[in-house]
Amino acid sequence: MIDILLVDDESYVTESLARTIPWQDLGVRSVYQAESAKEALQLLEEQEIDIVVSDIRMPGMDGLELIAEIAERWPNVRCMLLTGHSDFEYAKRALQLKAADYILKPVNDDEFVVSISNAVEKLHEEWKEADKYNQLMYDRKSDYTVLRNHLLHDLLLGHQLNGALVQNKLQQYEITLSVDEPAVLMLIQYSTPFDESDAQSASLMEYAVGNIAEEIFGGSFRVWCGKTPHDCLVLLAQMKDNSRKRYGAVEQPGPAVREQLSEAAVRFQEQTSKFLRSETSCFITRWFSFPEGVADGYRSALSAFFLNEQGADQNHSIHFLEEMVDRSLPAKALEQLHKPPTLLHLLESKQWSSARDKIHEVFDLLGRTTRSREHLYEVFLYVSNAFMYSAHKRGQFMTDIDHSAFDMLLDRSGIHSQDKLRGWAVSMLGKLESELSSTESSTRTHLVKQVQEIVEETLGQDTSVKTIADKVYLHPVYLSKIYKADTGESLSEYIIRMRMERAHYMLKKTNKKIYEITAELGYQNPQYFSKMFKKYYGMTPQEFRDMAD
């Protein structure tokens, strides 16, 4: 509804208009009156005014000055001028000030109603366009959230992407980091003051912790925060432009930068504790060149977290990895892990036998060197990350392949035994091979089946390509392409067809009214539903029901 303000130093003019114009028919909810520009400005500060109709000739500030100030302070308010002077200069000045209309006294009610109707209609059009724009921006941001998450997981799990491609994606997804510059990774583990089975609360908690981290670290650094494949949060940070020029691509920034990180981490912990009742632990890596060093940094932070004895050091839960015991693998085993072709490459190219050989080579070398449980953690993280990445790229999760896939993340005693870890790695590789060695077509079939199940379960809700894509963690365009390639039918067409088939059944087998069926199938407009039904079956729903009877 619209709120309007009438301004004239001759109060009988505004009184007459307020009483005689059919405001409700025009879509106007409230009509306010003011006898001066000063009083009008006060009302504008107190009320949500949409349209101002003001006389030009008033003592003190006149109507032209009033609408000029309104244009500056409330640019979305539509202004109209009312005057008994048909001077062209007034009209010209009113046009310059972008007044919606210029009405002469004495006011003709019919003309006035037409002017107000036009102003109301234009406001509604502007609001509609604004809503459409905001929805587009929201959809764009939602898409970016999924795409950012995919890119982050690619980097964390070790997929080495071309630098130019990464830079292009960073700019496209509005991430402020830059390639070939020093970066630091902070792994954030936080407690929750509620039952972790509450998915909605967990999601809100994750969002809140991430927001606080971005706000605090963003004061001194360019940051990118997101959720990791291991259900932690990670923050990637680079120095802002005024600081980064002092450092090379791989040079370790000095004590001043470390102090900034430490102070920000302390503030972050204080804020999460104060506002979220959450205790956080932060594991901060050495600086590395972005994006090449992301995967190594992530593995080292995860290893430090796992080895922190379940947070025994609660009073000092900010950990700089450079101060912790060196957990690097013995040289030969480390060399074998990273020697091309990497395990990740072998899995991506489905060279299962070579992947199995590489795993055995790593453990054979490890068995001939002095090792510790830290080294076994490093091997576990490297191998499990490669497994996770390979599964994710095919639209699956490791827990889909084996429900006990990552029990070792919970029961770390299994990682203390080299033989047990080797057996786990070889077993998981076999299950991965069995699940993923089939053709790409069968992988699409699995995804198609999953999508069809989602459509069936959510047919009467807000079911769209985008909502389904979010549930299967794919971009809507990519999901549509896969679905059509496998079925020959677009996903949007499939959703409509399922709704029409459900409507066909309900019209034939139930006594529900047509408007009830319309609502149950998720349509807001019965006329649109009738049009779609006729397109599919050559008759309206009522005609079909009459024929069925």
Number of C-alpha atoms within 10 A of each C-alpha: 11 18 18 25 23 25 27 25 18 13 14 11 17 22 14 10 17 18 10 9 14 13 20 11 9 17 15 18 12 14 18 18 21 20 20 23 25 14 12 22 17 11 16 19 11 9 13 13 20 20 23 26 25 31 29 26 16 18 11 10 13 18 26 21 14 21 28 18 14 19 17 9 13 15 12 14 18 23 27 23 23 22 21 13 14 12 9 9 10 16 18 12 12 22 13 10 16 15 20 20 19 21 21 15 12 10 14 10 13 10 12 17 15 12 17 22 17 15 19 22 14 14 18 14 12 13 12 12 12 12 12 12 12 12 12 12 12 12 13 12 14 14 19 17 14 18 18 21 17 17 16 20 21 19 21 23 26 23 19 17 14 11 15 10 10 19 19 13 15 17 12 12 18 13 16 15 24 18 19 16 20 25 29 23 28 26 26 25 19 20 15 15 13 10 9 12 8 9 10 10 15 16 11 11 20 18 15 15 23 19 12 17 25 21 13 18 23 17 12 17 24 19 24 22 23 20 18 18 18 11 11 14 21 25 21 22 25 25 22 16 10 7 13 15 11 10 14 13 16 15 13 17 18 9 9 9 15 15 11 14 19 17 13 20 24 15 15 21 21 16 18 20 15 11 11 15 14 18 18 21 22 26 23 28 24 20 22 21 19 25 24 18 21 26 22 18 23 25 22 27 25 20 21 25 19 16 14 13 9 9 15 9 12 11 8 11 19 19 22 18 18 11 9 9 9 12 17 12 21 16 11 13 22 17 12 18 19 12 11 11 13 16 25 24 17 19 24 17 12 16 14 19 13 14 21 18 12 19 19 16 15 18 18 14 15 22 13 11 13 9 13 15 15 21 23 22 24 22 27 22 19 21 19 19 21 22 22 20 25 25 21 17 12 15 15 20 18 20 12 11 16 12 10 10 18 15 10 14 14 9 9 13 11 15 22 15 14 21 13 12 19 20 13 18 20 16 14 20 21 15 15 20 16 12 15 19 16 11 8 11 12 14 16 19 15 14 20 19 12 14 20 17 12 16 21 14 11 15 19 16 13 13 19 16 19 19 13 22 19 16 11 16 17 18 19 20 12 10 24 18 15 19 23 16 13 15 13 10 13 17 24 15 11 16 17 18 15 16 24 20 14 17 20 18 11 16 20 17 11 9 11 12 11 18 16 12 22 21 15 16 22 16 18 12 11 15 13 12 24 17 14 19 22 16 12 14 13 12 16 18 22 13 12 17 17 11 10 10 7
